[in-house]
Amino acid sequence: MHRLLKRQLRKEGLTGFQDDERFVSFIDSVNSAYIDFDNDYLQLERTLELSAKESFRELSNFKEALNNAAIVTISDYHRKILFVNNLFLTKTGFTKAEIIGADHRLVNSDYHPESFYQQIWKQISNGKIWKGEMKCLRKDGSEFWVNDTIVPLLNRAGAPIRFLTIMNDITREKAAEEAIREYAQNLEDKNKELDQFAYVVSHDLKAPLRAINNLSEWIEEDLGDLVNGDTKTNIDLLRGRVHRMENLINGILDYSRVGRKKVKKQDVDTRIMINELLELICTGNNVEFSCNDKMPIMFTEKLLLEQVFSNLISNAIKYNDKDITKIRVSHSLNKGLHVFGVNDNGPGIEKEYQENIFVIFQTLQPRDKVESTGVGLAIVKKIVLEKGGNIWVESNNGDGTTFYFTWPDG
């Protein structure tokens, strides 16, 4: 029998109950229940102790992780700093003795206007979380950027009594953003200078060319019937050179403008667009054209895509050595990109020249044989690359040529 129960029975003057079997059985049950309770209590005590230790360990790990990852402060309603973590001391250069009890505005920089800080205070003093970027001040007067989150800690009435501030240093990111902005501004300035230069080139170089052409016409008119034979040939050659030089200037200007002018996007039915180009380019009946049964409708810059196809189709006609020029346009999809091919039955391009054809001013045939500025394919390549695509050529000498290029949709 449990000693406390025995003591209470004696105190009440009860005797003789020890021999009663029912009473003995009851007492055994009480003893058993007490022992079980005692064991359960000890087990619970151990469990709570382990749980507390585990919770403390998790809390310590969380605190350590937060201390290494973020700048943390706690201040009271009067903005006096109550707590800072080690990373705050490292970033600002203050000691704990210097900062505890100090006004939180000690680390505010003059970069932001007073209205900026007033707006923050208005928001957090009403119990609302504030998030944003802020430039802060170190002890030595240098500045650093943080991504800041201020969380009001509320009492039971819902009024803020403390403010938890968690900051991440974003000085490098802001420096990178500033560098990008400066680069973009410099690029814009350079583009403006280039546009001005292009205007000067167009005006100052074309003016004397037009004058030369006019002079040749006047000379031919003045000489009248005396212009014949070699003289006529030379005057025609002179005008041809003037025309070539003007085309070359236009080609250089077009090349310089690729990627610098925004072109409106629109829905483009490529079959209709190519047929319209053929009507403009093919002036004779010696061209046979075909394309895939299904050509895509794309949302893209029609003007740029037209320029690419126009150049490739014009080249296929210009350099063809057959009585009947055959051109076929193909289309497929590969990893979300449109793959177009422009095939012809011309003389082909030897492998050793297949890279050079995309270099500006490069031509495979003498300009006196086939009039060309050597700029067209360079412009095509620049347009395609600016769109994030690629262009290449497949050809065997004498077996025709296929130009392939990829083009995104949208």
Summary of the structure (lengths in Angstrom):
residues: 410
radius of gyration: 43.2
end to end distance: 89.7
largest distance: 161.4
contacts: 1053
relative contact order: 0.06
helix: 53%
strand: 21%
